[in-house]
Amino acid sequence: MSTQRMEMWRGIATAAAQDARTIAEKANAAGRDLTAEEKAACDRHMTKGREALEEL
């Protein structure tokens, strides 16, 4: 796999993890637990990140 392709997949994984982290931080800053919808969104982002890492 080319370096450029590896960087692309790593970038996708990093962005997905950051999106999930941002959702969790917003809930935490509001002093509450994640809603079911937020948890589902975090799970989707983390799944996307795992899939991107599998491509490496």
Order of alpha helices (4+ residues) and beta strands (2+ residues): alpha-alpha
